[in-house]
């Protein structure tokens, strides 16, 4: 990565919009803004909804890394029992399609687990790459 930016947010649903604005401002003129906003929106919402980040006093961290040919969006949360995974597209459950949307617009994505949390990341192609 040539450069990285990060910002921590309180683990409440209302902060997902602030995470979107943070990413959109960083990528304005430097990358795929719409895809990046979709990615951070889904990952931040998942962090608040499905991890310990959504508990009282919780937090999540958004990291934006600029490479020569891609932008990496990472959301670090405080972990929890549920492991991020792709859901069956035929499922009748409400929700559960966020990672499918991310997988469809990203060059690659994945999950890194740590003892006290996890990071879900997605690499997006930069224009002209």
ABEGO torsion letter per residue (X at the ends): XABBBBBBBBBBAAAAAAAAAAAAAAABGAEBAAAAAAAAAAAAAAAAAABAAABBGBBBBBBBBBBAABBBBBBBBAEEABBBBBBBAABABBEGAAAAAAAAABABBBBBBBAAEBBBBBBBBBBGX
